[in-house]
């Protein structure tokens, strides 16, 4: 796990407010973050941030143009801040992206290459958004991949299940947070 990083993606205040189903998602994800830190695995945060003048969103992009019209995901808006229950520690990297994939319009690839990271552990909101798009792109970039099934959340539980049980296993190891924490825990000798 020396060349791995945990990506915590789009776990921003407004997004958590929209998607959180009351299942304790932020607390569950916090366990993964704390476990990564304890194991010396870098935690890298990815947020979506659009320019206030919407210069970077075409009207042909249905999802993002609707978000712009509604005033969501605008850089500097309090709702785009990382949720307080999973906030980064000082010195942890926060990458801003402009589209669904964590790599789109961001410097994530540069950050990963500079650190020699070749394996990613993915968690975030939404399973059918940032997680799916990032997984596809990271797979094409030859990263080793793990998805924390219960570290992802989606507005549609059926879509979440289909992705984590049928599609994602084609490209990644799909595990629970608890199983991942057991695998990365320092061995007592």
C-alpha positions as CSV (number, residue, x, y, z in Angstrom):
1,X,0.0,0.0,0.0
2,X,3.1,2.3,0.0
3,X,2.1,3.7,-3.5
4,X,-1.6,4.1,-2.8
5,X,-3.8,7.1,-2.0
6,X,-7.3,7.4,-0.8
7,X,-9.4,9.8,-2.9
8,X,-12.3,11.4,-1.1
9,X,-14.4,12.8,-3.9
10,X,-17.2,15.4,-3.9
11,X,-18.0,15.0,-0.2
12,X,-19.0,18.6,-0.1
13,X,-21.7,20.2,2.2
14,X,-24.4,20.7,-0.5
15,X,-23.8,17.3,-2.0
16,X,-24.0,15.5,1.3
17,X,-27.2,17.4,2.2
18,X,-28.7,16.3,-1.1
19,X,-27.6,12.7,-1.1
20,X,-27.1,11.6,2.5
21,X,-29.8,9.0,3.4
22,X,-29.3,9.2,7.1
23,X,-27.2,6.0,7.1
24,X,-24.2,7.6,8.8
25,X,-22.2,8.1,5.6
26,X,-19.9,10.8,6.9
27,X,-19.0,8.9,10.0
28,X,-18.4,5.7,8.0
29,X,-16.2,7.5,5.6
30,X,-14.3,9.2,8.4
31,X,-13.3,5.7,9.6
32,X,-11.7,5.1,6.2
33,X,-9.9,8.4,6.3
34,X,-8.6,7.9,9.8
35,X,-7.5,4.4,8.9
36,X,-5.6,5.6,5.8
37,X,-3.8,8.3,7.8
38,X,-2.9,5.7,10.5
39,X,-1.4,3.4,7.8
40,X,0.5,6.3,6.2
41,X,-1.7,6.3,3.1
42,X,-2.1,9.8,1.7
43,X,-5.7,11.2,1.7
44,X,-6.4,13.4,-1.3
45,X,-9.6,15.4,-1.5
46,X,-11.3,16.1,-4.8
47,X,-14.0,18.8,-5.0
48,X,-16.1,20.1,-7.9
49,X,-15.7,23.9,-8.3
50,X,-17.1,25.9,-11.2
51,X,-16.2,29.4,-12.0
52,X,-18.8,32.0,-10.9
53,X,-19.4,33.3,-14.4
54,X,-19.9,29.7,-15.8
55,X,-17.3,30.2,-18.5
56,X,-16.4,26.6,-18.2
57,X,-19.8,25.0,-18.6
58,X,-21.5,24.6,-22.0
59,X,-25.3,24.6,-22.2
60,X,-24.9,21.2,-23.9
61,X,-23.7,19.7,-20.6
62,X,-27.2,19.0,-19.1
63,X,-26.1,18.2,-15.5
64,X,-23.6,21.0,-15.0
65,X,-25.5,23.7,-16.9
66,X,-28.5,22.9,-14.6
67,X,-26.2,23.2,-11.6
68,X,-25.0,26.6,-12.8
69,X,-28.5,27.8,-13.3
70,X,-29.3,26.7,-9.7
71,X,-26.2,28.3,-8.4
72,X,-24.6,25.1,-7.2
73,X,-20.9,24.0,-7.1
74,X,-19.6,27.6,-7.6
75,X,-16.1,28.1,-6.3
76,X,-16.1,30.0,-3.0
77,X,-19.7,29.2,-2.1
78,X,-20.0,27.8,1.4
79,X,-21.9,24.7,0.0
80,X,-18.8,23.7,-1.9
81,X,-16.7,23.3,1.2
82,X,-15.7,19.8,2.2
83,X,-18.2,18.4,4.7
84,X,-17.0,19.1,8.3
85,X,-17.1,15.5,9.4
86,X,-14.5,14.5,6.8
87,X,-12.5,17.7,6.6
88,X,-8.8,17.5,5.5
89,X,-6.0,18.0,7.9
90,X,-3.4,20.7,7.4
91,X,-1.1,19.7,4.5
92,X,-3.5,17.3,2.8
93,X,-4.1,18.0,-0.9
94,X,-7.4,19.3,-2.1
95,X,-7.8,19.1,-5.9
96,X,-10.5,21.1,-7.7
97,X,-12.1,19.5,-10.8
98,X,-14.4,21.0,-13.4
99,X,-16.3,17.9,-14.6
100,X,-17.4,14.5,-13.3
101,X,-14.0,12.7,-13.3
102,X,-11.5,13.7,-10.7
103,X,-9.0,14.0,-13.5
104,X,-11.1,16.4,-15.7
105,X,-9.9,19.9,-15.5
106,X,-7.7,19.3,-12.5
107,X,-4.1,18.7,-11.6
108,X,-4.8,15.3,-10.0
109,X,-2.5,13.4,-12.4
110,X,0.3,15.7,-11.6
111,X,-0.2,15.4,-7.8
112,X,-0.3,11.6,-8.1
113,X,2.8,11.3,-10.3
114,X,4.8,13.7,-8.1
115,X,4.1,11.3,-5.2
116,X,4.8,8.1,-7.1
117,X,1.2,6.9,-6.5
118,X,0.1,4.1,-8.8
119,X,-2.9,2.7,-6.9
120,X,-6.1,4.5,-5.9
121,X,-8.8,3.8,-3.4
122,X,-12.0,5.5,-4.4
123,X,-14.8,6.9,-2.2
124,X,-17.3,9.6,-2.7
125,X,-20.6,11.0,-3.9
126,X,-22.0,10.0,-6.3
127,X,-21.4,6.4,-7.2
128,X,-22.9,7.1,-10.7
129,X,-21.0,10.4,-11.0
130,X,-17.5,11.1,-9.8
131,X,-16.8,7.5,-8.7
132,X,-17.8,6.0,-12.0
133,X,-16.1,8.6,-14.2
134,X,-12.9,8.6,-12.1
135,X,-12.8,4.8,-12.1
136,X,-13.1,4.6,-15.9
137,X,-10.4,7.2,-16.5
138,X,-8.1,5.8,-13.8
139,X,-8.5,2.3,-15.3
140,X,-7.5,3.7,-18.7
141,X,-4.5,5.3,-17.1
142,X,-3.4,1.9,-15.6
143,X,-3.8,2.7,-11.9
144,X,-4.4,-0.2,-9.5
145,X,-7.9,0.4,-8.2
146,X,-10.0,-0.3,-5.1
147,X,-13.5,1.0,-4.5
148,X,-14.9,1.3,-1.0
149,X,-18.5,0.2,-1.7
150,X,-19.9,1.6,1.5
151,X,-17.6,4.6,1.1
152,X,-19.7,5.6,-1.9
153,X,-23.2,7.0,-2.0
154,X,-25.7,7.7,-4.7
155,X,-29.2,9.1,-4.9
156,X,-30.4,5.8,-6.4
157,X,-29.5,2.8,-4.2
158,X,-30.3,0.4,-7.1
159,X,-27.8,2.1,-9.4
160,X,-25.2,2.1,-6.6
161,X,-25.7,-1.7,-6.1
162,X,-25.5,-2.4,-9.8
163,X,-22.3,-0.4,-10.2
164,X,-20.6,-1.8,-7.1
165,X,-21.7,-5.4,-7.6
166,X,-21.6,-5.8,-11.4
167,X,-19.6,-3.1,-13.2
168,X,-16.9,-1.9,-10.9
169,X,-15.5,-5.4,-10.1
170,X,-14.5,-5.7,-13.8
171,X,-11.9,-3.0,-13.2
172,X,-11.3,-2.8,-9.4
173,X,-11.3,-4.6,-6.1
174,X,-14.6,-3.7,-4.5
175,X,-14.5,-4.0,-0.7
176,X,-16.2,-2.6,2.4
177,X,-14.5,0.0,4.5
178,X,-14.0,-2.5,7.3
179,X,-12.4,-5.1,5.1
180,X,-10.1,-2.4,3.6
181,X,-9.1,-1.2,7.1
182,X,-8.3,-4.8,8.1
183,X,-6.1,-5.2,5.0
184,X,-4.1,-2.0,5.7
185,X,-3.8,-2.2,9.4
186,X,-0.2,-2.4,10.6
187,X,0.7,-5.9,11.4
188,X,1.5,-6.6,15.1
189,X,4.6,-8.8,15.4
